[in-house]
Amino acid sequence: MNSIAIIGAGPQLGSAIARTFGSQGFNVALVSRNREKLDGLVEQLTGEGITAAAFPADVLDRGALTQALKDAAARFGGIDVLEYSPVGAFDSTALTTPAETDPSHVQHEMDFQLYGAIAATRAVLPAMREAGAGTLLYTTGAGSIDPVPAVANVNAAAAALRNWVINLHKELDGTGVQAAHVGIDVSIGTSVVPGFPTAKPEEISPVYWELHTTKRDQAELVFSG
């Protein structure tokens, strides 16, 4: 049976992706900082007939993140799909405009977005390359493509992640391993910006299934509602 590891298994998009893949028979490994929330989501998924397990780790602790993915691979016999979409908290993320940005503002976001993604990839990619199969999916807001001044530091790190993922897609061409970036150009659930479009997590999650199954040649998909 195939398995997906979801890093940043939040109550919205992460859980929707878990259900999308779990409904197709995938085992689901959930990775995020909060053990209590993970256990609650595992209980929900189990109640829906989906095999799921929690592997708590903070993406800023790259050793712990690597170990969590190794534990997940051991539990489920490997990881066939990695989905990386950690969500920052406003208490730890200072949002800055381009002119206000200090290098330290970007550094935190680089640790969180790009470096965490690289660490997670290094934990699972060797086995995928050996098997000649696998899928690596990475999520950012669409500010990685068309930046917004109010969140310049977040956008800068997201753009770096996007660049790295598209380059990884090129490197893995012909290996059987797919790498792709998902840019989300909507607010998920409820709008935080007046007039900005919204979408339910369940409307977005099929994009990830499509990249894993029918759109494996694409390096990027943008969801805009």
Salt bridges, closest charged atoms under 4 A:
ASP39 OD1 - ARG35 NE 3.14
GLU48 OE1 - ARG19 NE 2.90
GLU171 OE2 - ARG129 NH1 3.91
GLU210 OE1 - LYS215 NZ 3.29
GLU220 OE2 - ARG162 NE 2.46
GLU220 OE2 - HIS181 ND1 2.79
